[in-house]
Amino acid sequence: GAVVSQHPSRVICKSGTSVKIECRSLDFQATTMFWYRQFPKQSLMLMATSNEGSKATYEQGVEKDKFLINHASLTLSTLTVTSAHPEDSSFYICSAAAGGMSSYEQYFGPGTRLTVT
Amino acid sequence: AQSVTQPDIHITVSEGASLELRCNYSYGATPYLFWYVQSPGQGLQLLLKYFSGDTLVQGIKGFEAEFKRSQSSFNLRKPSVHWSDAAEYFCAVGNAGNMLTFGGGTRLMVKP
């Protein structure tokens, strides 16, 4: 149980285009989803937190107009990188948390490698 | 604000040797503590977690960790390392708002 998927696993896009990454909780309802960014050989940095049906809460320094997050249902959140540039190339990981006591635990997706050329 | 420190960026151990990865945290209340493992290009897999109760917690793959409040530590241990354990290990502290703060990670290399 508690499986989170991400799609695509890898994506290459041209500078100036937008790319959407999907994060799905496959066997539970995720009241909260998180988006992280990980640079090579570094730790995970939280970008934003989203609750179903609400606007996402972005961490300081993360451009909300560049990284659009939608959490339209209890099983799906999307991250859209708009007008991507090479510096946006990174490994993006989502996680999902269910409600109740287990809300202290996040279940992570396999990550999406974004390369902007 | 909560924070996590993993003092060792790299650790190399011989296969079959014991392992201890250090983690120190800073948090004002009772912490929720986690250890995750990440293989190259992959997401994070939960090894174990501490919420309350017994301070020695058992996890998957033969790992265990001990919560020591007096030392603000949550070190990860394994009595005998296997080559497949080579990966990046992250310690994290969580709060009641689901927020996780990760340490910088420790890269484990295993010598044959």
Boltz contact constraints between the chains, C-beta under 6 A:
constraints:
  - contact:
      token1: [A, 32]
      token2: [B, 98]
      max_distance: 6.0
  - contact:
      token1: [A, 43]
      token2: [B, 102]
      max_distance: 6.0
  - contact:
      token1: [A, 43]
      token2: [B, 104]
      max_distance: 6.0
  - contact:
      token1: [A, 43]
      token2: [B, 105]
      max_distance: 6.0
  - contact:
      token1: [A, 44]
      token2: [B, 102]
      max_distance: 6.0
  - contact:
      token1: [A, 93]
      token2: [B, 43]
      max_distance: 6.0
  - contact:
      token1: [A, 97]
      token2: [B, 98]
      max_distance: 6.0
  - contact:
      token1: [A, 103]
      token2: [B, 98]
      max_distance: 6.0
  - contact:
      token1: [A, 104]
      token2: [B, 32]
      max_distance: 6.0
  - contact:
      token1: [A, 104]
      token2: [B, 94]
      max_distance: 6.0
  - contact:
      token1: [A, 106]
      token2: [B, 100]
      max_distance: 6.0
  - contact:
      token1: [A, 108]
      token2: [B, 43]
      max_distance: 6.0
  - contact:
      token1: [A, 108]
      token2: [B, 44]
      max_distance: 6.0
  - contact:
      token1: [A, 109]
      token2: [B, 43]
      max_distance: 6.0
  - contact:
      token1: [A, 110]
      token2: [B, 42]
      max_distance: 6.0
  - contact:
      token1: [A, 110]
      token2: [B, 43]
      max_distance: 6.0
  - contact:
      token1: [A, 111]
      token2: [B, 43]
      max_distance: 6.0
